[in-house]
Amino acid sequence: MSQKGVTMFTPEADAFLLDNWERLTSRQLAAKISELYGIHPKTQTVTDRLNALGVHRGARYVPHDFVNPCALPIGSERIDKGRTVMVKTENPNKWKPKAAVLMGYDTRTSQAIFLDGNPLNITKENILVVSKRVHARLAKNGWLNSSGEVIRAGATWSELLYAIRDNEERDE
């Protein structure tokens, strides 16, 4: 048993901890140190020693190379809230709308409109990408629930309206 302020860890044991803390849990580290150096620390003692050495792993440690066996691979699809097809683009757990991946638009500035009204029908012919303000104009005028031809015409009209307004503001 160690006295307060005195450590049972040798410099070699400390070096072992610093070399292996990312790969092994505190329980595994305690077992290895016991096996290699003949000292028998408890799991909490190993965690405390890691903290003293400047390694703070948090309440629940997960080794850096751990891969969740239930994690879906990149390219997996899911239907989000019954209306948007999402595609996994990065690990861990980064998802984007499939329409944005297919059409290559930024979801912060643009919006996809499905011309047949079915958001599960993701084809280039069925998707019209417009700016957020054009989408708002289409919604305000009630054109989003119309046929594909009306939506295309309304989008063109809205783009022209905003181009004229932007030009007038620039001239002033």
Rosetta blueprint (number, residue, H / E / L):
1 M L
2 S L
3 Q L
4 K L
5 G L
6 V L
7 T L
8 M L
9 F L
10 T L
11 P H
12 E H
13 A H
14 D H
15 A H
16 F H
17 L H
18 L H
19 D H
20 N H
21 W L
22 E L
23 R L
24 L L
25 T L
26 S H
27 R H
28 Q H
29 L H
30 A H
31 A H
32 K H
33 I H
34 S H
35 E H
36 L H
37 Y H
38 G L
39 I L
40 H L
41 P L
42 K L
43 T H
44 Q H
45 T H
46 V H
47 T H
48 D H
49 R H
50 L H
51 N H
52 A H
53 L L
54 G L
55 V L
56 H L
57 R L
58 G L
59 A L
60 R L
61 Y L
62 V L
63 P L
64 H L
65 D L
66 F L
67 V L
68 N L
69 P L
70 C L
71 A L
72 L L
73 P L
74 I L
75 G L
76 S L
77 E E
78 R E
79 I E
80 D E
81 K L
82 G L
83 R L
84 T E
85 V E
86 M E
87 V E
88 K E
89 T E
90 E E
91 N L
92 P L
93 N L
94 K E
95 W E
96 K E
97 P E
98 K H
99 A H
100 A H
101 V H
102 L H
103 M H
104 G L
105 Y L
106 D L
107 T L
108 R L
109 T L
110 S E
111 Q E
112 A E
113 I E
114 F E
115 L L
116 D L
117 G L
118 N L
119 P L
120 L L
121 N L
122 I L
123 T L
124 K H
125 E H
126 N H
127 I E
128 L E
129 V E
130 V E
131 S E
132 K H
133 R H
134 V H
135 H H
136 A H
137 R H
138 L H
139 A H
140 K H
141 N L
142 G L
143 W L
144 L L
145 N L
146 S L
147 S L
148 G H
149 E H
150 V H
151 I H
152 R H
153 A H
154 G H
155 A H
156 T H
157 W H
158 S H
159 E H
160 L H
161 L H
162 Y H
163 A H
164 I H
165 R H
166 D H
167 N H
168 E H
169 E H
170 R H
171 D H
172 E L
